[in-house]
Amino acid sequence: MKRTLIASAAWLLCGCLAVVAGNLTGAWNGKLTVGPQSLTIVLNISENGCTLDSPDQGAKGIPCETRYLSADSVNVEIPAINARYAARLTDGRLSGRFTQMGFSFPLVLEPGEAVVERPQTPRPPFDYVTREVEFANGDVVLSGTLSMPKGCNSSTPVVLMVTGSGLQNRDEEVFDHRPFAVIADYLARSGIASLRYDDRGCSSSTGDASQATTADFGSDAAAGIRYLRELDQFGKIGVLGHSEGGLIAFGLAAADDVDFAITLASPAMRGDSLLLAQNALLLRLNGTPQPLIDSYLDALAVIFDQRANHRKHIADASVFVDSIAMAQGGKLPRAAVDNLATVLAEENAWLDYFLAYSPRADIASTKCPVMAIGGGKDMQVPPENLAIIKSLLPTGGHNVVNVYDGLNHLFQHCTTGSYMEYNTITETFSPEVLEDIAGWITAQATAE
C-alpha cells in the first residue's frame, strides 16, 4: 500500500537482445531524483542478461528487455514497473533519462556497485558465546541463535526477540541492516542473553507462512518462550518485539508467559486505523494535496471494511472500486483507483486478520514490567500509539513509555522518517536506545 516509483518483486531473469559490449559490462549505479525523494538505481549488464536494482526499496533483479546496446549506448525496458532507461556513455558515465508511466527524469549512472556502509553490524570474533538452536511449534521448526554473555548463569536474564511484519530472518535484516544482530550483540556485551530466530517459512525455519497471521507468529513466539524455560539455565525471561512483534509481546505479557516485555514501535491502534494513519503520513510526505488524500483515505477505509467484514460478497473488485470512485465525484486518479482494486482483490490472510485486530485488551491486561518505546518520526507506527499504550497500561513505577525524538521506525536517526531513508542511513540502531534497553533489562533482572 506504499506508493513507490519502483515496485519490489521477484522475477525470472530476462535475456538481453543484443551482444553486450565489453566496456559496458558490469554494474552501474546512480541517484534518481523524484520530487523530494532520491532513489539509488543499479543497472546490471552482463552477457547473460540485464537487471535493475532499487536498493532503497529492497528491489533486486528486476528483469530488463534490451532494445539497443552498443559500445557507448544502452536502451532497456523494464516491463515489470512500466519503465524505460536510455543513455549514452559520456566521460565514463551513462547519461540518460529514466521514464516511467509517462514521467521522465534525468539519470546518470557511474560504473560500480552502490556502496553500502553498515558500521554497526557485529563482526567476529565475539566477546560472548553464540549457539545455533532449534525449537518446535507443532510441525514448524524454528531455527535461531542463542547469544550468551561470558559467565552466563541461572541469574542471567534472557530475551526472546520477535520480528515485525513480513517474513524476516533472525537478524530482522532489511536493506542490509541487521537490527536484531546489533541488539543481541549489545545485550550480550552488557550481560544479557538473547534468542533470535528466523520467521516460519523464512531462511532456516520450516513451515508454510502463506496463510499465517499474527496469531500464528505469536504462537511461534510462545514456543520460543517455552523453549527458554525448558533450558532452565537463565534468570528472568522476557520478550522484545518490534512493530508487529510488539503486538505479540503484549500478547505474551497478557498471558503471563514472560517476566518483562519490551516493545519497539508497537501498534496500539486497531489494524485498519493504523494502516489509514500510515497512508496519510506517506501521502503528505509525497506532497499529495489534502483533498486528494481525504478522498483516497475515505475509499481505502471502505476497502478495509470490505476486506474485514464483507469481502465474500464482492464479485468484481474493479467494478466495486470504480463505484466508490464515482460516488466521490471521480476525484481519484486512475492509478489510485487501480491500486485500491488491487488491495481489495489480493488474497492475503495476514492482512484480513490484521485489519480487524486490536491490541488494546492485551495491553490493558499486562501486569509484568513494560518498556514501550518508539521514534518521534516513525511513519509506520506513529508515536500517537505510545500515548494509547501509556493510557492502557496499569500504573506502576516499573513501566517506561518513551518517545525518542528524531528516530524513525527502525530507531535510526533520520531526516523525514520515510522508509525511503532506511537504506541511505548508515546507522542501524540508535546507540542511546541500546543503552536504555540494556539498562532497563538489568534493572528488571534484580528487581523483586
VENURZI-V251409 format. One record per backbone hydrogen bond with DSSP energy under -1.0 kcal/mol. CO is the residue of the C=O (numbers start at 1). NH is the residue of the N-H. E is the energy in kcal/mol with one decimal. If there is no record, write none. Layout:
CO	NH	E
CO	NH	E
This chain:
21	24	-1.8
26	45	-2.8
27	112	-3.7
28	43	-2.9
29	110	-3.4
30	41	-3.1
32	39	-2.9
34	37	-2.1
37	34	-2.9
39	32	-3.5
41	30	-2.0
42	53	-3.0
43	28	-2.0
44	51	-1.9
45	26	-3.5
49	46	-1.3
50	64	-2.1
51	44	-3.1
52	62	-2.5
53	42	-2.4
54	57	-2.0
54	59	-2.0
55	58	-1.4
59	54	-3.1
62	52	-2.6
65	77	-2.7
68	75	-2.5
72	89	-3.7
73	70	-2.5
74	87	-2.8
75	67	-2.9
75	68	-1.8
76	85	-2.8
77	65	-3.1
78	81	-1.5
78	83	-1.7
79	82	-1.2
82	101	-1.5
83	78	-3.2
84	99	-3.0
85	76	-2.8
86	97	-2.1
87	74	-2.6
88	95	-2.6
90	93	-1.7
93	90	-3.5
94	109	-2.7
95	88	-2.1
96	107	-2.7
97	86	-1.9
98	105	-2.6
99	84	-2.3
100	103	-2.3
103	100	-2.9
105	98	-3.4
107	96	-1.6
109	94	-2.7
110	29	-3.1
118	121	-1.5
129	148	-3.4
131	146	-3.0
133	144	-2.6
135	142	-3.1
137	140	-1.8
140	137	-3.0
141	206	-2.4
142	135	-2.1
143	198	-2.7
144	133	-2.2
145	196	-1.9
146	131	-2.1
147	194	-2.2
148	129	-2.9
149	152	-1.4
153	156	-1.9
156	235	-3.4
157	193	-2.6
158	238	-2.8
159	195	-2.6
160	240	-3.2
162	242	-2.3
168	199	-2.3
169	172	-2.4
171	180	-1.9
174	177	-2.4
177	174	-2.0
178	182	-2.0
179	183	-2.6
180	184	-2.7
181	185	-2.2
182	186	-2.1
183	187	-2.8
184	188	-2.5
185	189	-1.9
187	190	-1.0
187	192	-2.6
188	191	-1.4
193	159	-1.5
194	147	-2.8
195	161	-2.7
196	145	-2.8
199	202	-2.1
202	205	-2.3
206	201	-1.1
209	212	-1.2
213	217	-2.1
214	218	-2.3
215	219	-1.9
216	220	-1.8
217	221	-1.9
218	222	-2.2
219	223	-1.7
220	224	-1.6
221	225	-2.0
222	226	-2.2
223	227	-2.2
224	228	-2.0
225	229	-2.1
226	230	-2.5
227	231	-1.5
236	158	-2.3
237	259	-3.5
238	160	-2.4
239	262	-2.9
240	162	-2.7
241	264	-3.1
242	245	-2.7
243	246	-1.7
243	247	-1.1
244	248	-1.9
245	249	-2.2
246	250	-2.2
247	251	-1.8
248	252	-2.3
249	253	-2.4
250	254	-2.7
251	255	-1.3
252	257	-2.6
253	256	-1.7
260	239	-1.5
261	371	-2.5
262	241	-2.5
263	373	-2.6
264	243	-3.2
270	274	-2.3
271	275	-2.3
272	276	-1.8
273	277	-2.1
274	278	-2.4
275	279	-2.2
276	280	-2.1
277	281	-2.0
278	282	-2.2
279	283	-2.5
280	284	-2.0
281	285	-2.2
282	286	-1.8
283	288	-2.5
284	287	-1.6
289	293	-2.2
290	294	-2.8
291	295	-2.0
292	296	-2.6
293	297	-2.8
294	298	-2.3
295	299	-2.1
296	300	-2.8
297	301	-2.4
298	302	-1.4
299	303	-2.1
300	304	-2.8
301	305	-2.1
302	306	-2.3
303	307	-2.5
304	308	-2.5
305	309	-2.3
306	310	-1.1
306	311	-1.4
310	313	-2.0
311	314	-1.7
316	320	-2.2
317	321	-2.6
318	322	-2.4
319	323	-1.8
320	324	-1.5
321	325	-2.5
322	326	-2.4
323	327	-1.9
324	328	-1.1
325	330	-2.5
326	329	-1.8
333	337	-2.0
334	338	-2.8
335	339	-1.9
336	340	-2.1
337	341	-2.1
338	342	-1.9
339	343	-2.3
340	344	-2.1
341	345	-2.4
342	346	-2.2
348	352	-2.0
349	353	-2.0
350	354	-2.6
351	355	-2.6
354	357	-1.1
355	272	-1.8
357	271	-2.1
359	363	-2.5
360	364	-2.5
361	365	-1.5
363	366	-1.2
369	261	-2.2
370	400	-2.8
371	263	-2.6
372	402	-2.1
373	265	-3.0
374	404	-3.0
375	378	-1.5
382	385	-2.2
383	386	-1.4
384	388	-1.3
385	389	-2.2
386	390	-2.6
387	391	-1.8
388	392	-1.4
389	393	-2.3
396	399	-1.4
400	372	-3.2
402	374	-1.6
404	376	-3.1
404	407	-1.4
406	414	-2.1
407	377	-2.7
408	411	-1.6
411	430	-2.5
412	408	-1.8
418	421	-1.9
421	425	-1.3
430	434	-2.0
431	435	-2.2
432	436	-2.0
433	437	-2.7
434	438	-2.4
435	439	-2.3
436	440	-2.3
437	441	-2.5
438	442	-2.3
439	443	-1.7
440	444	-2.0
441	445	-2.1
